[in-house]
Amino acid sequence: MRTAALFLLATATASCFAQWDVPVRVVLDGGQEADRQVLGLAAPQEASAGMSVDAVRDQRATYTTVTGTSLLSGALVPSPTAYVPGMIVTIVPAETNAPGAQLDLNGLGAQPMVKAGGLPLDSADLLAGAPARLIHDGSRFHLIGEVFIPCPAGFHVGGREYCIEDSSRSDTTFYWANRRCRDSNARLCTFSEWTHACRNDSSFFFTVLNYEWIDSGANDTNDAKTVGNGGDGLGGPIALSCEHGGTTLPTTSRRYRCCTHR
């Protein structure tokens, strides 16, 4: 071990370039930590290059930015020779993707990208500047982790997992409010969704005009629950609020707004 190390040092000093070719297994068994490591490995540039632990941890060989919307193209360094099952890559799109987008790395050919259930990507599943991690199964790349779809027109992000309408809709009964939200591929908001959006979005409260239906029976046999108006339970006046509400007959007319999952 000492002889090999001295030979490597002499070669590096003489030519500023070293290649260590040892036809036997090299065991790093020095008594000190500094004697059990190979130093000076640069970032890999070729597929056969040695990689330092730091390069592996930093994912230098599996990280790339990609351009395009329908076909996302990027280059890993070093360049892989083929797509293989279990291959994991991290990409950073320059722009949001188009529906059914594919990925081409280092000119190896376009591969489908799918999400949970093997479904093709929808528009804007990948957001500009947001890293996405994928694993190859031999024929396509699977997106690892959850995908949050952007909110539809007329809705904005209420929280990590839901969208809420920008403004409330005209008065109607609790039953019709449920029906009209379902017809819009949405649903009535829950109490927690409504109040969370009201407390955390500075512009939300100014869209509250009066009581609004929410999707809760509030443990009441005959009534449905409203929010956005009411007393504070301490004898205070009735007023608009993010928390106050009450119950009323579901046949009463109240404003409402819809929510949808992301």
Stockholm file with secondary structure:
# STOCKHOLM 1.0

chainA/1-262         MRTAALFLLATATASCFAQWDVPVRVVLDGGQEADRQVLGLAAPQEASAGMSVDAVRDQRATYTTVTGTSLLSGALVPSPTAYVPGMIVTIVPAETNAPGAQLDLNGLGAQPMVKAGGLPLDSADLLAGAPARLIHDGSRFHLIGEVFIPCPAGFHVGGREYCIEDSSRSDTTFYWANRRCRDSNARLCTFSEWTHACRNDSSFFFTVLNYEWIDSGANDTNDAKTVGNGGDGLGGPIALSCEHGGTTLPTTSRRYRCCTHR
#=GR chainA/1-262 SS CHHHHHHHHHHHHHHSCCCCCCSSCCCCCCSSGGGSCCCCCCCCCSTTSCCCHHHHHTTGGGEEEEBCSSEEEECCSSCCSSCCTTCEEEEEESSCCCTTCEEEETTSCCEEEEEGGGEECCTTSSCTTCCEEEEECSSSEEEESCCCCCCCTTEEEEETTEEEESSCEEEECHHHHHHHHHHTTCEECCHHHHHHHHHHCTTTGGGCCSCEECSCCTTCSSCEEEEEEECCSSSCCCEEEEEEEEEECTTSCEEECEEEEC
#=GC SS_cons         CHHHHHHHHHHHHHHSCCCCCCSSCCCCCCSSGGGSCCCCCCCCCSTTSCCCHHHHHTTGGGEEEEBCSSEEEECCSSCCSSCCTTCEEEEEESSCCCTTCEEEETTSCCEEEEEGGGEECCTTSSCTTCCEEEEECSSSEEEESCCCCCCCTTEEEEETTEEEESSCEEEECHHHHHHHHHHTTCEECCHHHHHHHHHHCTTTGGGCCSCEECSCCTTCSSCEEEEEEECCSSSCCCEEEEEEEEEECTTSCEEECEEEEC
//
